[in-house]
Amino acid sequence: ACAAANQTCDDPDTSAASLSDWVCTCPLPASGEATAQAAVCTIDECAEASANCTSCEHGICEAANQTCADPDHADTVLNDWTCTCPAPSVGEATAQTAACKIDECTETSADCTTCAMATCSGAGQSCHDPGKSAASLSDWSCTCPPPSQGSALAATAVCTIHECVETSVNCTTCAHGQCDAAGQTCDDPDVRRRTRRATTPTRRRLRCPTGSAHARRRRAGRRRRRRR
């Protein structure tokens, strides 16, 4: 029975009174033994010793700072082991090291590396990570929400709103439309200075077109005041 299963046979008590106590033992690197019958052999490919490992997968994963797992320990099922990336990176591969990725904009606060999401969302801004390789960190950016504009690399952005160039779809004060409707030009004097208060509209100037009746009346009024 043992020989047919390619296992070794051992009889611990060879006395005539002790029968059927023989043991079948699996060959290395498999493990397992059974009394009076062939053993069920198993191999945990991730726990093999380096001296007798089959593909030495434990060392492969370990060298990449990844964890090794063997989902099926049957000695007939080999090379199904996987390497898994350490948190907060993600990634898994079968019978080889995994390509680890980190999306800095989706990490939780418990294990974040750069805490990009918390930084951007705390300022009411969106976060984007263009390079998700574990070797590419701090390349994320914060972007201001419409209708404000602005973005910054690895930091909160300085948001600005030019009330005179906003589109009608998402305008805050719709200054451009109001001035246009009156045939006037629009100017927003405080575009550059507006930072995180970008959602609070500031005063805008309405300028009458040159030569309009209103402009002529204003000039006449100034001349009368100078004569007095």
C-alpha positions in Angstrom: 0.0 0.0 0.0 2.8 2.4 0.9 5.0 1.6 -2.0 2.1 1.9 -4.4 1.5 5.4 -3.2 5.3 6.3 -3.4 5.4 6.5 0.4 7.7 5.0 3.0 6.5 2.2 5.3 7.5 1.9 8.9 6.5 -0.8 11.5 7.1 0.7 14.9 6.5 -2.7 16.7 7.6 -5.8 14.9 6.4 -8.3 17.5 4.0 -11.0 16.4 1.4 -9.7 18.7 1.5 -6.2 17.2 -0.1 -6.3 13.8 -1.5 -3.6 11.5 0.4 -0.9 13.3 2.5 0.0 10.2 2.6 3.5 9.0 2.8 5.1 5.6 4.6 8.5 5.5 4.5 10.9 2.6 7.8 11.8 0.8 9.3 15.3 1.3 8.4 18.1 0.7 4.9 16.7 1.2 3.7 15.9 4.7 1.2 13.4 6.1 1.1 9.9 7.5 -1.5 7.2 8.2 -1.6 3.9 10.0 -2.3 0.7 8.1 -3.2 2.6 4.9 -1.7 5.0 2.4 -1.5 8.6 3.8 -3.2 11.7 2.4 -0.2 13.9 1.4 -0.3 17.7 1.5 2.1 20.5 0.5 1.7 24.0 1.8 3.9 25.6 -0.9 4.2 28.8 1.2 5.5 27.0 4.3 8.1 24.8 2.6 11.6 24.9 4.0 14.3 26.3 1.7 16.2 23.0 1.8 13.5 21.0 0.0 11.1 23.6 -1.5 9.5 22.8 -4.8 9.4 26.3 -6.3 10.5 28.2 -3.2 7.5 30.6 -3.5 7.6 31.7 0.1 11.0 33.3 -0.5 9.7 34.9 -3.8 6.9 36.7 -2.0 8.9 37.5 1.0 11.7 39.1 -1.1 9.1 41.5 -2.5 7.7 42.2 1.0 4.5 40.4 0.1 2.6 37.6 1.8 2.3 34.1 0.4 -0.9 32.0 0.5 -1.5 28.5 -0.8 -5.3 27.9 -1.3 -5.1 24.1 -1.9 -2.6 22.0 0.0 -3.1 18.8 -1.9 0.2 17.5 -3.2 -1.3 17.1 -6.7 -2.2 20.8 -6.9 1.0 22.8 -7.2 1.8 26.4 -8.4 -1.5 27.8 -7.2 0.1 29.9 -4.5 -0.3 33.7 -4.6 1.6 36.8 -3.5 -0.4 39.6 -2.0 0.7 43.2 -1.6 1.0 44.7 1.9 -1.5 47.4 3.0 -2.2 50.1 2.1 -1.2 49.0 -1.4 -3.4 46.5 -3.3 -2.6 43.7 -5.7 -2.3 39.9 -6.0 -0.8 37.5 -8.5 -0.7 33.7 -8.8 2.7 31.9 -8.9 4.6 35.2 -9.1 5.1 38.5 -7.3 2.2 41.0 -7.6 2.3 44.4 -9.1 1.3 46.6 -6.2 -0.7 49.8 -6.6 -1.6 52.6 -4.2 -4.4 55.0 -5.1 -3.6 57.8 -2.6 -7.0 59.3 -3.1 -8.9 56.2 -1.9 -6.9 55.3 1.1 -8.6 55.2 4.5 -7.4 57.4 7.3 -6.4 54.4 9.3 -3.6 53.3 7.1 -3.1 56.2 4.6 0.5 57.0 3.5 0.0 60.6 2.3 -3.7 61.0 3.4 -4.5 62.8 0.2 -8.2 62.2 0.3 -8.5 63.6 3.8 -6.5 66.7 2.7 -8.6 67.4 -0.4 -12.1 66.5 1.0 -11.4 68.5 4.1 -11.2 71.6 1.9 -14.2 70.6 -0.2 -12.1 69.7 -3.2 -11.7 66.6 -5.3 -8.7 64.3 -5.3 -6.9 62.7 -8.3 -4.0 60.3 -8.3 -2.6 59.9 -11.8 0.2 57.4 -11.0 -1.0 54.4 -8.9 2.3 52.5 -8.8 3.5 51.9 -5.2 6.7 53.7 -6.3 4.8 56.8 -7.3 3.7 58.7 -4.2 2.8 62.3 -3.6 1.8 62.9 -7.2 -1.9 63.4 -6.3 -3.6 66.7 -6.7 -6.6 68.6 -5.2 -9.0 70.4 -7.6 -11.5 73.1 -6.8 -15.2 72.4 -7.2 -17.1 74.2 -10.0 -17.7 77.1 -10.6 -14.3 77.9 -8.8 -11.1 77.0 -10.5 -7.7 75.9 -9.3 -5.6 72.8 -8.6 -2.4 72.0 -6.6 0.0 69.1 -6.4 0.1 67.3 -3.1 -1.7 70.1 -1.3 -5.1 71.9 -1.2 -5.7 74.3 -4.1 -6.2 78.0 -4.0 -9.6 78.4 -5.5 -10.7 81.4 -7.5 -14.0 82.5 -9.1 -14.2 85.1 -11.9 -17.8 86.0 -11.6 -17.7 87.7 -15.0 -16.7 84.6 -17.0 -18.8 82.0 -15.3 -21.1 80.0 -17.5 -24.8 80.2 -17.0 -25.0 76.5 -16.1 -23.2 76.8 -12.7 -22.8 80.6 -12.1 -23.0 81.9 -8.6 -24.1 85.5 -9.2 -24.4 85.3 -13.0 -22.8 88.7 -13.3 -21.8 88.3 -16.9 -25.4 87.7 -17.9 -26.7 90.6 -15.9 -24.2 93.1 -17.4 -24.7 91.7 -20.9 -28.4 92.1 -20.7 -27.9 95.8 -19.9 -25.4 96.2 -22.7 -22.7 96.8 -20.1 -19.2 95.3 -19.5 -18.5 93.3 -16.5 -15.4 93.4 -14.3 -14.6 91.3 -11.1 -11.9 93.2 -9.2 -11.3 90.4 -6.6 -10.5 87.3 -8.6 -6.9 86.8 -7.5 -7.4 87.4 -3.8 -10.3 85.0 -3.4 -9.1 81.7 -1.9 -11.0 79.3 0.2 -13.9 81.7 0.4 -14.5 81.1 -3.3 -18.1 80.1 -2.9 -18.9 83.6 -1.4 -19.5 86.0 -4.2 -17.9 89.5 -3.9 -19.0 92.8 -5.2 -18.6 93.3 -8.9 -18.4 96.5 -11.0 -20.9 97.3 -13.8 -19.4 99.6 -16.4 -21.6 101.5 -18.8 -20.5 101.5 -22.5 -18.7 104.6 -23.6 -21.1 107.2 -25.1 -24.2 105.9 -23.5 -26.8 108.3 -22.1 -26.1 107.3 -18.6 -22.4 108.0 -19.1 -23.1 111.4 -20.5 -25.3 112.4 -17.6 -22.5 111.3 -15.1 -20.0 113.5 -16.9 -22.3 116.5 -17.0 -23.0 116.1 -13.2 -19.2 116.1 -12.5 -18.8 119.3 -14.6 -21.6 121.1 -12.7 -20.1 120.2 -9.3 -16.7 121.6 -10.4 -18.3 124.9 -11.4 -19.7 125.3 -7.9 
